[in-house]
């Protein structure tokens, strides 16, 4: 289950779907095979470099997706499960563009030492993207990924969606 926000750029009309969470088809056992064997599950990772790193860790180091889910209480008093993997928000410190990418961690052992792989996403300028929470995003300060114009003080269409 996840939440999403659709934002429409007031300058060029480009619509952006920002998702947070994970759908039911992304069960942890679906990530046990490397991308070359089960590419449909790994198509959520957009970087070829990261896919190659994942392929190496799963094939050669027996890497496994980390599932350290956290149960917390939401604002309505209901239990909510926060998954350790799923769609998250990242921002480029250089271009100020918000990206919606698949965040995950793999655990593997190298010479008996436990190691954790976390992807390092980069933008077109080769700047490492920084993770940001949905409630920290002020879309009026960020730029459209298509036309690169800032949304500042323009009408910004946004609608909330739930997905599964």
JOGIFEN-V852998 format. One record per helix or strand. SS is the DSSP state (2 for helix, 1 for strand). FROM is the first residue (numbers start at 1). TO is the last residue. If there is no record, write none. Layout:
SS & FROM & TO
SS & FROM & TO
//
This chain:
1 & 2 & 8
1 & 15 & 21
2 & 28 & 31
2 & 39 & 42
2 & 48 & 61
1 & 64 & 65
1 & 70 & 73
1 & 79 & 82
1 & 86 & 91
1 & 97 & 103
1 & 105 & 110
1 & 113 & 118
1 & 122 & 122
1 & 128 & 128
1 & 130 & 132
2 & 134 & 136
2 & 139 & 141
1 & 143 & 143
1 & 150 & 150
1 & 157 & 163
//
